[in-house]
């Protein structure tokens, strides 16, 4: 077997691997599909978690088939198709612990049904199931924006998380969802999901948002009619741009990871009473995503831009770093069964 590990800054390798023996409370999952996350790329740039000097296994967007069930584990059975919820694993799978899902056989310590291992609905492929984790991140961001049917929403960034947010916002009935990105390929995917699109490299962003969402006056200044903005891009100017655009009590959610401080233009916020908050992970969203998979599976499939076998995972990392990609899915032997 092999396991994808970070050895240092920019140094990621597919290493030979011997899976630890499972205990009576553990479950082993034969991996079928695992998506490459932007976090994986960030971890590689950083040299691992918490930093250089510690071997960091990668992979946290996984789905597979149960191949071992410990004697004290209840509710799970051999051959069951499951999605891994890494946030609920005791070893923080793929995010600093000893296990990562980019391996043929994944040890899930203290495996629990409907907690860190969730059943895949009948008729859902492993690659669609593996989209559950990023789609749950996206849904949590939309939930933190308190997005409701009829709300006007702007989403900055059309990577896999941003595209997932477009999917959920449109599905929820938000009005005139606007997606921004510099990649025309990603904008095309956003349009296919039902969004208006803006490319900031060649369009006047404030003017386009006001054109689509309308405008209103706040203390003598023209503001966009947007109800909520979600930052899935991480651009240092986005916050200032949103503050300049925000109408009275508009909402702004930061989901992107900022590694450097950004300036807060607090003065203009006083006149609008806008709200700034953040979103991370998916405390409660995974079951909701799974419940919607059968209904949305075709749209979810459209978020996957590349599929590669496990032995080409290093190539997949390179593809995932390009602006033309959406979700890069790594498939394991027997993934189609």
N, C-alpha and C positions, 0 to 999 in steps of 0.2 A: 504494500500500500504506500501511498504518498500523502503528504500534508503540505499545504502552502504556508510558508513561514516568512516573516520579516526578520532579517538578520541585522539590518542597520539602515541608515538613511539611504533610501533609493535602492536598497538591496533586498529583493524578494526572491525566494527560491522554492521550487517544488522538491521537497526533501523526502527521502525514504522514511517510512513511518511504521511503527508498531503500536497498534491501538492498545491502551491499557485494558486489563481484564475488568469487566463490569462486576459490580457488587449486587447484592440482593435488592437494592432500591433503584438500580440503574436500568436504562434502556439503551440499546444500540440501534441506530437507524442506518440502513443501507441507503446512502445518498443517491438521489435521482436527478435533482436540479438545484442549483444555487446561483443566485444573481450576484453580480459585482456591484458593490455600492460605492458611492462617492466617498464614504467614510474609509473604505479600504484604501483608496488612493491617498487620502489624507494621512492615514496611519503610515503608509509606505514613505511618504515625504518626510514624516516626522521621525522615522526610524523605529517605529513600534510604539507600544503602550507600556509604561508611561513615556518611554523615550528610548534612545539608543542604549544597547547593552542588554536588553531583555528580548529573548525570542518570542515573537508574537504570531500565533496562528491566525489565519484570516478565514472569513466566510461566516455570515450570519443570516443570509436570506435563503434558508434551505428547506427542502421538502424531500421526503423519501419514504422508505418502507421499513417497518419495524422488523428487525431480525433477531433480537434478543429482548426478553422481558424478565427482569429480576423477580425472584420469588416473593418479594414484598410489594411489588407494583400491582396496583389494581386498575382494572378497566381497559388496559391495553393488551393487544394480542399479536401474535406473530403474523406477519404479512399485512398488517394494517397500514394504510397510507396516511401519513401525518405531515403536518407543518410544524416546524420548530419555532417556538417563541423565545428568542435568545434573551430577551429582557427578563424573563422569568427563570432562566437557568442559573443554578448556583455558581457555575464556573464562567458566566458571562461569555458564552460561546462567540468566538470571533471578535471579541472586543477586550482583549487583555488577559483572558484566562488560558488554561492549558489546552483547550479544544477549539478547533475551527471547523467550519462546515465544508471547506474545500478539501475533502478527503473522502475516500470510498466508504468508510464506516465511521460514523460519528457516535461517540460516547456521550449520552445525555445523562449526567449525574442527577440522581433523585428525579427521575422522569415521572411526570404526573399528567394524566389525561385532563384535557381542557384547562391546563395551566401552562406548562411549557411544551406540551405536545398536543396539537389540535387535529381532529380528524379532517381529512380532505373529503369534500362532498362527492358523491357519485357523479361520474361524467366530467370531472375536472382533471385536466392533465397535470403532471408534476410541474411543468414550467409555469403554468398559470398559478398553481398553488404556491410556488416559490415567490411569486409577486406579492404575496400577502403582507410580508414585512414592510417593503417600501410603500405599498398602498395604505398600510395602517399609519405609517409616519405622515403620509399626505393627508389622510383623513383627520388625524389629530390636529394638523395645522388648520384645516378648514373648520374643525370644531372650535378651536381656540379663537378663530376669527368670528365666531358666533354667526356664521354665514347661514342665512335663511332664504327660502324661496322668495324670489323677487328682489333680493339684494344685488347691488352692482359691485362686482369684485374685480380687482386687478391682481394678477399673479406675476411677480418678477422671477424669471428663470424657468426654462422649459427642459431641464434635465428630467430624469426619471421621477423625482419627487414633485417638481413643479407640474409635470404632465399629469401625475396622479391627482394633484390638487385641482387641475382643470377638469379632469374626469368627475371628481366628486362634486365640485361646484356646479357643473352643468347638470349632473344627475339630480342634485338637490333642488334644481329649479332656479338657481341664481340667474339674474338677468344680465345679458350682455357681458359675459365673462371676457376679460381682456388678458392676454398672455404676452409677455415681453421676453425676447431673447435675441442674441446676436446671430444665431444659427438659423438659416432658412430651413434646413432640414427639420430641426426641432419645431419651428413655427408651423411647418406643414402638418406635423403630428398634432399640434394643438388645434389647428383649424379642423382637422378630421374629427376631433372630439367635440367641436361646436363652439370654439372660442374665436373672438376677434383677435388679431395678432398685430404686434407692433415691433419693428426692428429699430432699436434706438440708434443704430449706426447710420441710418439714413432717413429717420422720421423724427418729427418734433413730438416728443413724448407727451408733454403737458397738453399740447393742442389736440393730439389724437385722442387722449383720454377724455378731454372735455367734449370733443366732437361726438364720441360714442356714449358717454355717460351724462352729458349735459353739464351745465355750470350753474352756480348760484353765488350770490354775494354774501360775504361775511365781513362785517366791519369795513365795508368799502373795498374789499379785495375779492376778485373773482376766484372761486374755488371749484374743483371738480365735484360732480354729483356722486362720486364713488362712496359706497358704504364701508368697504373693507379692502385693505391692501395686505398681501402676503409676500414676504421676501424669502424666496427660495434660491436666490442668486448670490447674495453676499457682496454686492457691489458697494464700495465705501460711500458713494453719493446717494444711494437709494433713500436713506432715512431723510436727508435734507430735501430731496425732491418730493417725497411724500408729505412732509410737513408743509411744504409750500403749496401742495395741491389739496390737502385735506380740508374737507368741509367741517362744519360743527359736529363734534362727537363721532368723527370717523374712527375706524379701528385699524391698527397696524400690527401685524404679527411677524416676528422674526423667527424663521426656521433655519436659515443658513448659519453656518458656523463661522463666526468672525474671530480671527486669530489676533487681530490688532484693534486697539480702541478706535471708536468712531465718534465724531462730534455730534452732540445733541443740541439742535437749535431750539432751545426751550422757550425762548421769547415768543415766537409766533404761535406756539402751542397754547399759550394762555388764552388767546381769543377764540380758539376752536374747541378746547377741552377734548382734544383727541386722545385716544388711548393707545399706548404702546405695550405690547406684551410679547412673550416668547412661547415657542412650542418645541418640545423634544420628545422623541419616542412615541409610544402608543400605549398609555396606561390601560385603556379599556377597549381599544378599537378593533383588535384582531377578529373577534367573533362577528362583528358587524361586517367587516370586509369579507369574511368567509361566507356569510349569509347572502351577500350580493354577488358572489362569483358566478353562479349559474346564469344570472341575469345579465352580467356585464362581461362575460368571458371573451367575447369577440373584441370588445374595446380594450380589455386588458392585454390581449394578445398583440394588439397594435402598438403597445408600448415597448415591446421587445424588438430591438433593431438587429441584434446579432445572436446567433447560437453557435457555441463551440464545444467540442468535447473536452473533458477534464484535462487531457494531456496537453491541450493548447491554452490552458488558463493564463499563462504568462502573456501570450498574444492577446488574450481577452482583456487583460489589464491595460495594455497599450491602446486598444480600441476604445475602451471605456473612458480614456482620458481625452478623446477627441470630441470636438463639438458636434460632429455629425452623428454621434451615437445617441441612442436612448438607453434602454436597459440591455446590458450584455448578459446573456444567460449561459451558464456553464452546465452542460448535460453529462450525466454519468451513464455507464453501461446499463441498458434496460430501461432508460428513462421513458421510452414510448409505451411501455407495457403497463 
